[in-house]
Each structure stands twice: as structure tokens, then as C-alpha cells.
């Protein structure tokens, strides 16, 4: 049951009109991108995630999320996702 919240992405539906799906966006490389701590393997463009409010600061580090569904999962147990 350890991976149950990571088994399906919260972003399976297309982004609403006028929005960018941060999971499927073509991402630049280097310091401009991060991996979503909830959906491992999902690339996130940091600037777009921050503009959408899809980030959290935890123990002095910033974490970015691929979609709005990942933030509440992270909030519920951040230590789980940081350690993973």
C-alpha cells in the first residue's frame, strides 16, 4: 500500500481551456525543472508551477507539483514524499 497514491496520476484529464498541463508540457532542462515529489518521474517547469501555486516549502526546501491533485497529498504527509 506504500505506492497506492503514486499508482495513478491526478492529471489524467486534459488541462482546462487556457491552462497548461504541467505534467505534459515540454520542459526546459537544468535548474528550470524539477521532479514532482508525489508523482515520481513527472517533470515540472518550476516557473509554471509557481505561477499556478503548485509548490510547497518544507523544512527549508521548495517542492513543485505536476498538478493541483498532488499538493493535498503532499500536505497530508510531506515527510513521506520527501523521503521517497
Secondary structure, 3 states (H helix, E strand, C coil): CCCHHHCCCCCCCCCCCCCCCCCCCCCCCHHHEEECCCCCCCEEEHHHHHHCCCEEEECCEEEECCCHHHHHHHHHCHHHHHHC
